[in-house]
Amino acid sequence: MLAENVYLHGKPVSTGLLRSEISDFKVFEELPFLPCGEGEHLFIHVRKTGANTLFVARELAKYFQVKEQLVSYAGLKDRFAVTQQWFGVHVPGKQVYDLSDLTIEGVEILHSERHNKKLRTGALTGNRFELILRDVSNLKALTERWHEITNLGVPNYFGEQRFGIGGGNIDRALALFSGTKVKDKKKRGMYLSAARSAIFNQVISKRIETNRFNELLSGDVLMLAGTQSVFLADELDASIQQRFIDKDLDITAPMWGAGELMTLGDAHQLEQSIADENAELCQGLPRFGLKQERRRIRLTISDTDIEVLPSADNTDKVKVSFFLPAGCYATTVLRELLDYQDMTVRVYSDK
């Protein structure tokens, strides 16, 4: 059973409905590059509605008559949404594909072009979200909270979809560590990721609970803003403190794996206490080749906008838009914004 994550700004008083309609949740993937026009990989830009990323990848493999491993994507996208994302297919040669006969349920082909490198997992700048919230209560409180979280950020929790229905992916990770065989590499990866994410979330939650989310601790490992570069802050001098205030530095928490925690002192003591509470997970992860890594604990959102929309039934309807870096979750932002009810049936099994 997953512990409930502590709110940074207190539990929201506003309520609302998320994904009353599938078009209420729109995601636009942004890559740091565009296809160059030549090479062994065909990049395909699609708009998918109610379609699972893995399902689309399998259908592309069937269409091009290649192994599934030769179809790649930068990141998984929620099935219950309208999303624009790229897929890559390894098809050596110079054949030109018009794709007019490529039909996949819920998928529209927007563009295709060759590229000289594989589209790798994680090779994206981030995602832009456009979300419509319906039947919103206490609009004033929601608007005030929106400005608070856009200015101060939210905890960089992994979203609920990482853990599966009822946190089932954690149970499957524990079974994996106990000797259960999982032949499907992608499923095995999902369970391992869930285990690491649970530990990470608990460290953030503990820092908030003990009023140390916004406070540098002796021995913290800090990450440079806009990069993945980290260093140990063994001395918290005035320069480090100011750079933290200026958001040039971020506090990090562990993504668990083999090796020693990078932190020292008070920060190490806090993180080790969470590891001790999750001994089965922490002992199991290194056996699958995962190593200690770090991830920033604060999620800063950008390109933000909020708009109250007209509603035919006289209830408040709000559209929020924002950009998140790769690997971050819109539901994490929404959780701090309002007490929402997701109207979709959360089905994570492949189509």
C-alpha positions as CSV (number, residue, x, y, z in Angstrom):
1,M,0.0,0.0,0.0
2,L,1.4,3.4,-1.0
3,A,1.6,6.1,1.6
4,E,-0.2,9.3,0.8
5,N,2.1,12.0,-0.3
6,V,2.1,15.2,1.8
7,Y,0.8,18.4,0.1
8,L,3.3,21.3,-0.2
9,H,0.7,24.0,-0.1
10,G,-1.9,22.2,2.0
11,K,-4.8,20.2,0.7
12,P,-6.7,22.1,-1.9
13,V,-10.2,23.3,-1.0
14,S,-11.5,23.5,-4.6
15,T,-12.9,20.5,-6.3
16,G,-13.5,19.6,-10.0
17,L,-13.8,16.9,-12.6
18,L,-10.9,15.9,-14.8
19,R,-11.3,14.2,-18.2
20,S,-15.1,14.3,-18.3
21,E,-14.4,14.1,-22.0
22,I,-11.2,12.6,-23.5
23,S,-10.5,15.9,-25.3
24,D,-10.2,17.7,-21.9
25,F,-6.7,16.3,-21.5
26,K,-4.3,17.3,-24.4
27,V,-0.6,16.6,-24.5
28,F,1.9,18.0,-27.0
29,E,5.3,16.3,-27.0
30,E,8.3,18.6,-27.8
31,L,11.6,17.1,-29.0
32,P,14.8,19.0,-28.8
33,F,15.4,18.5,-32.6
34,L,13.5,17.8,-35.8
35,P,14.1,15.0,-38.3
36,C,16.9,15.9,-40.7
37,G,15.2,14.3,-43.8
38,E,17.6,11.4,-44.4
39,G,18.8,8.2,-42.6
40,E,17.7,4.7,-41.6
41,H,14.9,5.8,-39.2
42,L,11.5,7.0,-40.2
43,F,10.0,9.4,-37.7
44,I,6.2,9.5,-37.6
45,H,4.4,12.4,-35.8
46,V,0.9,11.3,-34.8
47,R,-2.2,12.6,-32.9
48,K,-3.7,9.8,-30.9
49,T,-7.0,9.8,-29.2
50,G,-7.7,7.2,-26.5
51,A,-4.8,5.1,-27.7
52,N,-2.1,3.5,-25.7
53,T,1.5,4.3,-26.7
54,L,2.5,0.6,-26.6
55,F,-0.5,-0.4,-28.7
56,V,0.4,2.2,-31.4
57,A,4.0,1.0,-31.4
58,R,2.9,-2.6,-31.9
59,E,0.6,-1.6,-34.8
60,L,3.4,0.3,-36.4
61,A,5.6,-2.8,-36.1
62,K,2.9,-4.8,-37.9
63,Y,2.5,-2.2,-40.6
64,F,6.2,-2.0,-41.4
65,Q,6.7,-5.8,-40.8
66,V,9.5,-5.3,-38.3
67,K,10.2,-6.5,-34.8
68,E,8.6,-4.5,-32.0
69,Q,12.1,-3.6,-30.8
70,L,12.6,-1.6,-34.0
71,V,9.8,0.8,-33.1
72,S,10.8,3.5,-30.6
73,Y,9.3,6.5,-28.9
74,A,10.6,9.3,-26.6
75,G,8.1,8.7,-23.8
76,L,4.8,6.9,-22.8
77,K,1.7,9.1,-23.0
78,D,-1.6,8.6,-21.2
79,R,-4.2,6.6,-23.1
80,F,-7.1,8.7,-21.8
81,A,-6.0,11.9,-23.6
82,V,-5.5,13.5,-27.0
83,T,-1.8,13.5,-27.5
84,Q,0.7,14.4,-30.2
85,Q,3.9,12.5,-30.1
86,W,6.7,11.0,-32.3
87,F,7.5,7.4,-33.1
88,G,10.6,6.1,-34.8
89,V,10.8,3.0,-37.0
90,H,14.1,1.5,-38.1
91,V,13.7,0.9,-41.9
92,P,17.1,1.0,-43.7
93,G,17.1,2.0,-47.3
94,K,15.6,5.0,-49.2
95,Q,12.0,3.8,-49.7
96,V,9.6,6.7,-49.5
97,Y,6.4,6.0,-47.5
98,D,3.2,8.0,-48.0
99,L,1.4,6.1,-45.2
100,S,-2.0,6.8,-46.7
101,D,-3.0,3.2,-46.1
102,L,-1.7,3.2,-42.5
103,T,-4.8,3.0,-40.3
104,I,-4.7,2.6,-36.5
105,E,-7.8,3.1,-34.4
106,G,-7.6,6.5,-32.7
107,V,-4.5,7.6,-34.6
108,E,-4.1,10.3,-37.1
109,I,-0.8,10.6,-39.0
110,L,0.4,14.2,-39.0
111,H,3.8,14.0,-40.6
112,S,6.7,11.6,-41.4
113,E,10.3,12.2,-42.2
114,R,13.6,10.2,-42.1
115,H,16.3,10.8,-39.6
116,N,19.8,9.6,-39.1
117,K,19.5,8.6,-35.4
118,K,17.1,6.4,-33.4
119,L,14.4,8.1,-31.3
120,R,15.5,7.1,-27.9
121,T,13.5,6.9,-24.6
122,G,13.8,10.2,-22.8
123,A,14.9,12.1,-25.8
124,L,12.4,14.9,-25.4
125,T,12.5,18.4,-24.0
126,G,9.1,18.0,-22.3
127,N,5.4,18.2,-22.8
128,R,2.9,21.0,-23.1
129,F,-0.5,20.4,-21.5
130,E,-3.9,21.9,-22.2
131,L,-6.4,20.7,-19.6
132,I,-10.1,21.5,-19.0
133,L,-11.5,21.2,-15.5
134,R,-15.3,21.0,-15.2
135,D,-17.7,21.6,-12.4
136,V,-15.1,23.6,-10.5
137,S,-16.0,24.7,-6.9
138,N,-14.6,27.7,-5.2
139,L,-13.2,29.3,-8.3
140,K,-11.5,32.1,-6.3
141,A,-9.5,29.7,-4.2
142,L,-8.5,27.7,-7.3
143,T,-7.3,30.8,-9.1
144,E,-5.3,31.9,-6.0
145,R,-3.8,28.4,-5.7
146,W,-2.9,28.4,-9.4
147,H,-0.8,31.6,-9.0
148,E,0.8,30.2,-5.9
149,I,2.0,26.9,-7.5
150,T,3.1,28.7,-10.7
151,N,5.3,31.0,-8.7
152,L,6.6,28.5,-6.1
153,G,6.4,25.1,-7.9
154,V,5.1,21.8,-6.6
155,P,6.7,18.6,-5.3
156,N,8.2,16.7,-8.1
157,Y,6.3,13.5,-7.2
158,F,5.9,10.7,-9.6
159,G,2.2,10.6,-10.7
160,E,-0.2,7.9,-9.8
161,Q,0.0,6.3,-13.2
162,R,3.5,5.2,-12.5
163,F,2.2,2.8,-9.8
164,G,-0.7,1.2,-11.6
165,I,-4.2,0.6,-10.3
166,G,-4.2,0.5,-6.6
167,G,-0.4,0.7,-6.5
168,G,-0.3,-2.8,-8.1
169,N,3.1,-2.2,-9.7
170,I,4.7,-2.0,-6.3
171,D,3.3,-5.5,-5.4
172,R,4.6,-6.8,-8.7
173,A,8.1,-5.3,-7.9
174,L,8.1,-7.1,-4.6
175,A,7.1,-10.3,-6.3
176,L,9.9,-9.8,-8.8
177,F,12.4,-9.3,-5.9
178,S,11.1,-12.5,-4.3
179,G,11.9,-14.6,-7.4
180,T,8.8,-14.3,-9.7
181,K,10.0,-14.3,-13.3
182,V,8.8,-11.5,-15.6
183,K,9.8,-12.2,-19.2
184,D,8.3,-9.0,-20.7
185,K,11.2,-6.5,-20.5
186,K,9.0,-3.5,-20.6
187,K,6.7,-4.7,-17.8
188,R,9.7,-5.6,-15.7
189,G,11.0,-2.1,-16.3
190,M,7.7,-0.6,-15.2
191,Y,7.8,-2.5,-11.9
192,L,11.4,-1.5,-11.2
193,S,10.6,2.2,-12.0
194,A,7.6,2.0,-9.7
195,A,9.8,0.8,-6.8
196,R,12.3,3.6,-7.3
197,S,9.6,6.2,-7.7
198,A,7.9,5.1,-4.4
199,I,11.1,5.6,-2.5
200,F,11.7,9.0,-4.1
201,N,8.2,10.2,-3.4
202,Q,8.5,9.2,0.3
203,V,11.7,11.2,0.6
204,I,10.0,14.3,-0.7
205,S,7.0,13.7,1.5
206,K,9.2,13.4,4.5
207,R,11.0,16.7,3.8
208,I,7.6,18.5,3.5
209,E,6.3,16.9,6.6
210,T,9.4,18.0,8.6
211,N,9.4,21.5,7.1
212,R,12.6,20.8,5.2
213,F,11.4,21.0,1.6
214,N,12.5,24.6,1.2
215,E,15.5,24.3,3.5
216,L,19.0,23.2,2.5
217,L,20.4,20.5,4.8
218,S,24.0,19.9,5.5
219,G,25.1,17.2,3.2
220,D,22.4,17.8,0.5
221,V,23.2,16.9,-3.1
222,L,22.2,19.8,-5.3
223,M,21.4,19.9,-9.0
224,L,22.2,22.8,-11.3
225,A,19.0,24.3,-12.8
226,G,18.4,23.2,-16.4
227,T,20.9,20.4,-16.2
228,Q,21.3,17.0,-14.6
229,S,24.7,17.9,-13.1
230,V,24.9,17.4,-9.3
231,F,27.3,18.1,-6.5
232,L,27.6,17.6,-2.8
233,A,26.9,20.7,-0.7
234,D,29.0,19.8,2.3
235,E,29.3,23.5,3.3
236,L,26.2,25.7,3.1
237,D,27.8,29.1,2.6
238,A,26.1,32.3,1.7
239,S,26.8,31.8,-2.0
240,I,25.1,28.4,-2.0
241,Q,22.1,29.7,-0.1
242,Q,21.7,32.7,-2.5
243,R,21.9,30.4,-5.6
244,F,19.2,28.2,-4.0
245,I,17.0,31.3,-3.4
246,D,17.5,32.4,-7.0
247,K,16.5,28.9,-8.2
248,D,19.9,28.3,-9.7
249,L,20.2,25.2,-7.6
250,D,17.7,22.5,-6.7
251,I,17.6,20.0,-3.9
252,T,17.6,16.3,-5.0
253,A,16.4,13.0,-3.7
254,P,17.6,9.5,-4.5
255,M,16.5,7.3,-7.4
256,W,17.5,4.1,-5.7
257,G,20.0,1.6,-7.0
258,A,23.4,0.0,-6.3
259,G,26.0,2.1,-4.5
260,E,26.1,4.4,-1.5
261,L,23.8,7.4,-1.0
262,M,25.6,10.6,-2.2
263,T,24.3,12.7,0.7
264,L,26.0,13.2,4.0
265,G,25.0,14.5,7.4
266,D,21.3,15.5,8.1
267,A,20.3,14.9,4.4
268,H,21.8,11.4,4.5
269,Q,20.1,10.6,7.8
270,L,16.7,11.6,6.4
271,E,17.1,9.5,3.2
272,Q,18.5,6.5,5.0
273,S,15.5,6.5,7.3
274,I,13.2,6.1,4.3
275,A,15.5,3.4,2.9
276,D,15.3,1.5,6.2
277,E,11.4,1.6,6.0
278,N,11.6,0.2,2.5
279,A,14.3,-2.4,2.9
280,E,12.8,-5.0,0.5
281,L,12.6,-2.4,-2.3
282,C,16.1,-1.0,-1.6
283,Q,17.7,-4.4,-1.5
284,G,15.9,-5.7,-4.6
285,L,16.6,-2.8,-7.0
286,P,20.5,-3.2,-7.2
287,R,20.1,-6.8,-8.2
288,F,18.6,-5.6,-11.5
289,G,21.5,-3.4,-12.5
290,L,20.1,-0.1,-11.3
291,K,22.5,2.4,-9.8
292,Q,22.1,5.4,-7.5
293,E,20.9,8.5,-9.3
294,R,19.4,11.8,-8.3
295,R,16.3,13.7,-9.3
296,R,15.2,17.2,-8.2
297,I,12.5,17.4,-5.6
298,R,10.8,20.6,-6.9
299,L,8.9,20.8,-10.1
300,T,8.8,24.3,-11.7
301,I,6.2,24.8,-14.3
302,S,6.5,27.3,-17.2
303,D,4.4,28.8,-20.0
304,T,1.4,28.9,-17.7
305,D,-2.1,30.2,-18.4
306,I,-5.5,29.9,-16.8
307,E,-8.8,30.8,-18.4
308,V,-12.4,30.6,-17.2
309,L,-14.5,29.2,-20.0
310,P,-18.2,29.7,-20.7
311,S,-20.3,26.7,-19.7
312,A,-23.8,25.8,-21.0
313,D,-24.8,24.3,-17.6
314,N,-23.8,27.4,-15.5
315,T,-21.0,25.5,-13.7
316,D,-17.5,26.8,-13.6
317,K,-15.2,25.4,-16.3
318,V,-11.5,26.2,-16.3
319,K,-8.7,25.7,-18.8
320,V,-5.1,25.5,-17.5
321,S,-2.1,25.3,-19.8
322,F,1.5,24.7,-18.9
323,F,4.8,23.1,-19.9
324,L,6.6,20.4,-17.9
325,P,10.1,19.0,-18.4
326,A,10.5,15.4,-19.5
327,G,9.7,12.8,-16.9
328,C,7.3,15.1,-14.9
329,Y,3.6,14.6,-14.4
330,A,0.6,16.9,-15.1
331,T,-1.4,15.1,-12.4
332,T,1.3,16.1,-9.9
333,V,0.5,19.7,-10.7
334,L,-3.3,19.2,-10.6
335,R,-3.1,17.4,-7.2
336,E,-1.7,20.6,-5.6
337,L,-4.3,22.7,-7.5
338,L,-7.6,21.0,-6.7
339,D,-9.2,17.9,-5.2
340,Y,-10.1,16.5,-8.6
341,Q,-12.0,13.4,-9.6
342,D,-10.7,11.7,-12.7
343,M,-13.8,10.6,-14.7
344,T,-12.0,8.0,-16.8
345,V,-11.9,4.3,-16.0
346,R,-8.2,3.9,-15.3
347,V,-7.2,1.0,-17.5
348,Y,-3.5,0.5,-17.9
349,S,-3.6,-2.8,-19.6
350,D,-2.5,-2.8,-23.3
351,K,-5.2,-2.5,-25.9
